[in-house]
């Protein structure tokens, strides 16, 4: 071989080695794909997903499925061919690894965080679901009295505040806003419960010496989850995150109201929920739509903030994508769908 041939051979070998390394080297990405769905009106592990004890329930029909996204494990590192395949796939997306598995957290910490988010979302879903029926499941409890403040001798730890200026309060924030926005020296009329008895009192605010707000009466309050009857959600520990909140709330509402909310349809969806029934944005909407469609869903409830992305799904013409921004909108949309009232239903892309 002459010098030119030798150089070309070496270059080819190096190029092949370079491609080999590139194809075999771990990539800093995670692949997200459609995950399983679970019918919240059905059973999981032989138990009802939603169990209600101490209040009348009604039969349900159809399906109301929460949706999930599957992600590559923390101990698995994808390779270039998989990343390229996912980029061309309509069902998979590629996201930076640090987004799913932060470098400052272990895989176990991420799992525990996801599990806790799921458990928290279940309690919030109970509050929202019962709240849609006018049933209070969250109370504002006094946890501390600050010495030498207007509340001393009037309120005490353990009191449950029910209204301020005659307006019912549902959360800690309701109480904080109602008091701290007042000018110092303003009167405050509030109602509270103690030992099963209701009391009405009037106090005057004082300037808050911490400067964190305009005024105070000298109490610390917190939200207490205390539904009037038992509502339990059973999904084991296999599903994490907060994005099933909307569907849990709808399942609770469906079981506590006569007539099937789904109208016998296979409905799926996603969305976080807060105690006021507001539906929040989630990730992986197109993967969740694909998973729901594969399982047979005909209707999919989409958080308003995800509607534009959902409308871009390759399945947008095959599944009814309904836009919802609150739990009440979701209920009215499903009822409207069943009654054939098109004005009650807003669709993504419409």
N, C-alpha and C positions, 0 to 999 in steps of 0.2 A: 504493500500500500504506500502511495506517496503521501507527502505531508498534508495535502488538501483533503484527501480521502480520510486520513486519520482524524483530522480536526472535525470533519463532518460527522464521523462516527461517534466521536466523543460528545459532540453537541446533541446528537440524537439520543444518546444514552442519558445525558443530563436532563434533556427535555422530558423523556419518559419517566425518569426518576422524579422530576419536579411534579409532573401530573399525578404520579402515584402518591406522592406525599400529600398533594392537594386533595385528592379524592379520599385518602385515608385519615387525614388529620381531623380531629374533633373541631366542630364549628361552634361559635358562641351564640347559638340560636336554640329556640324551642319551637317545636311544631304543634300547632293547635288543630284539632280535627273534630268532627261531630261526635258527641258523646251520647250515652244512653239517656232515655227519658224515663220518668217515673209517674205513674198515675196517682195523684194525691187523693183521688176519690176511692182508690182501691186499697190493696194490701201490699206490705213490704215485709218479707221474712215471716209471713204467716200472720201478721198483725195489721190492723187498719192503720193507714198512714196518719189519718186524723181521727182521733178519738175524743168524743165529747161526753162527759158524765155530769149529771146534775141539771140538764136542760133538755127539753124536747128536741129531737132531731127528725129529719125527714129523709125519705129515700132519694137517692140520686141515680142518674143514668148518664151514659156517655163517658167520656174521659176528660180529665183536666190535668195535663201532664206538665211537670216542670222539665226543663231542659238543661243539659250540661255540655261542657266542652272537655274533650280528652286532650291531655298534654303529655309530651314525652317526659319520662321520669327524671328526677333530679340527678340520679346516678347514671343516666344514659346521655351520651353525647352524640348528636347527629353528625353525619358526614355530608360532604358536598353533594353527592348524587341525591340524597334525600331532600336537601334544601332546594336543589334545582327542580326536583319533581314537585315539591310542595308549591313552589312559586307558579308552576304551570297548572296546578290543581284548582278547581273551583270550590273544593270543600276544605282545603287546608290553608292555613296562613303561617307565615314565619315571623316570629317576634324575637327581639333580643333576649338572651337568656336572663340577663339581670332584671328584666321586667317581671318575670315569673319567679325566679329564684334569686333574690337580692344577695349580693356577695357577702353582706354582713350578717346573713341568717343561714342557719343550717336547714337541710331539707325537713328535719323534724320540726324545727321552729315554724317553717312555712306551713306545714301540715296542721300544726296546732292552731296557728292563726286562722287558717281557712275553716277549721272545725269550729272555732269559737265564733267566727263570723256567721256560720250557718246557725249555730245555737242562738245567737243574738237575734238573727233575722226571724227565727221562729217565734220568739217572744214578741217582737215588734209586729209580726204578722197577726198574732192573736189579738193584740191591741187594736190594730187597724181593722181586722175582720169583724170584731165585736163592735168597734166604733161605728162601722157602717150600719149596724143595727141599732145604734143608740145605746149600746151597753158599755159602761165604763169599766175598763180593765187596768187602767193606770191611775194611780193616785199620787198627789204631791204631799210628801211627808216632811214635817219639820225635823231636822236632824240635830240642830244646835241652836242655842240662844246665846247671843253675845252679851256679856255683862254690861250693865249700865247703858242699856239701849231701850227704846220704847217698848220692845216686846217683852221685857222682863216683867214677870208677875202676871202677864196676860196670856202668852203662849208658852208652850213647853215642848220639849222633844217628844216626838210620837204623835203630835197633833196632825190631822190631815186637813189641808186647806182645800175647800171645795169651791169657793167663789171669791172674787174681789170686785167691789163696786156692783155686786149683784150679777156679775158675769161669771159663768162657770169656768174653772181652770182645769185643764187636762194634763198639763206638763209643767215641769220645773221652769221652763222658759217663760210660760205664761205668767207665772208669779214674779219672776225676776224682772221682766219687761214692765209689768204693771206698776211695780214699786219704784224701780230705779230711774224710770223716765220722769217721775214727778219732781217738782221743785221741793227742796228741803222745807219742812214745816207744813206740807200739804196733808190733809186728812186722808186716811185710808180706811175703808170699811171692808172687812173681810169676814167670811164665814168659815168655820172649821168644825171638825168632828173630833170628839174625845170620849173614849169609853162608850161609844154607841150613841152619844147625844150630840146634837148640833148646837153651835154657839155662834152668835154674831157680835163682833166687837169693832170699835173704831179707834184707830191709833193715828198719831202724827209722825210723819217721817222726820228724819234728821239728816244733816249733811254727812256724807260718807267720808270719814277722815282718810281712808286709803286712796281716795281719788279715782277709784275704779268705776264709780258711778256717781250720779248726782246725789242720790239719797238712799236711805235704808231704814228699816225698822229693827234690824238686828237679829235676823234669822238666817240660818242656812237650810236649804230645802233640797230634796232629791226626789227623783221619780221612783215609785214603788210599783212593781208588777204584781197586781192582785186581782185577777179576774174573779167574778162572783160564782163561777163554776169551773170545773176542770176541763181544760182543752190541752190535749197532748198530741205532739207530732213525733212520729216514729220513722226515722230513716237510717238508723244505725249511725256509723261514722264514715260512711263511704263517699258521701257527697259534701263538698265544702263550699265556702263563699256565701255571700248574701243575696245572690241573684234570684233565688226561688221565692223571695218574700211575697211578691204579688200573687203567685199561684197558690201559696199556702193560705193567704187571706181569702181568696176566692173560694177555696175548698171549704174553709170554715163557714163562710157566708152561705154557701150552697147547702151545707148540711143543716143549717139552722133556719132555713127558709123553705116553705112548701114549693114544690115544683122544681124540676131539674134546671139549673142555671145554664147548662150546656145545650139544652134542647135535644139531648141525645147525641150530640155531635162529639167528634174527637177534637178537642181544643187543647192546644199547647201554648206555651208562652214563657216569658221571662221578665225580670225587672225587680229591682230592689223596692222596698216599701218602707216608709217611715210611719210614725205613730199617727200622723194626720192623714195617712192614705195617699201620700204623693209617691208616684212611681219614678224610680231613678234609672239612669243609664247603666248599661252593663257592657261587658266585652264579649267578643266572639259571636255577635248576633247571627252572621251568616252561617256559621258552623251549627248554631243551635237550630236555625230554621231547617238546615239540611238533615239534622238528626231527627227532628220532629216529623219532617216529611217522610223520611225513610221508615219511621215507625207507624205511619198512617194518618197523621194529623191533617185535618182539612182547614183548620182555623189557627192562626198564630197571633197572640197578643204581643205587640211590640211597644217598648217604651218610646215615648214621643221623641226623645233625644237620639234614638237609634233608627228612626224611620227612614232617613235618607239612605243610610247604609243598607238597611233591610230591603229597600226598594231596588237596590242594585244587585240583589241576589239572583242567581240564575234560575231560582225556583219562584220568583215573584209572580209569575203567571200561573203557577200550579197550586199555590196555597194562599188562602185569604189572609192578608197581612193587615191587622187592625191596630190602629194607633191609639194608645192610651197614655194619659199623663197622671191620672189618679185612679184609685180603686173604684170610686163611684163611676167614673167614665167606663171602666172595664165592665162593671155590672150592667150599666145601661146599654153598652154596646152588645153584650151577649143577649140581654133581654130583647133588644131591638132586632138583632139578627134572627132570633127565634120568632119574633112577631112579624118579620118582614118589613120593619120600619127603617128604611135606608137612611133617614135623617139622623138616627141615633148612632150610626156607625161611620167612623172616619177611617179611611184606609191610607196606608203608606203609599205615597206616589200619586195620590188623587189630587 
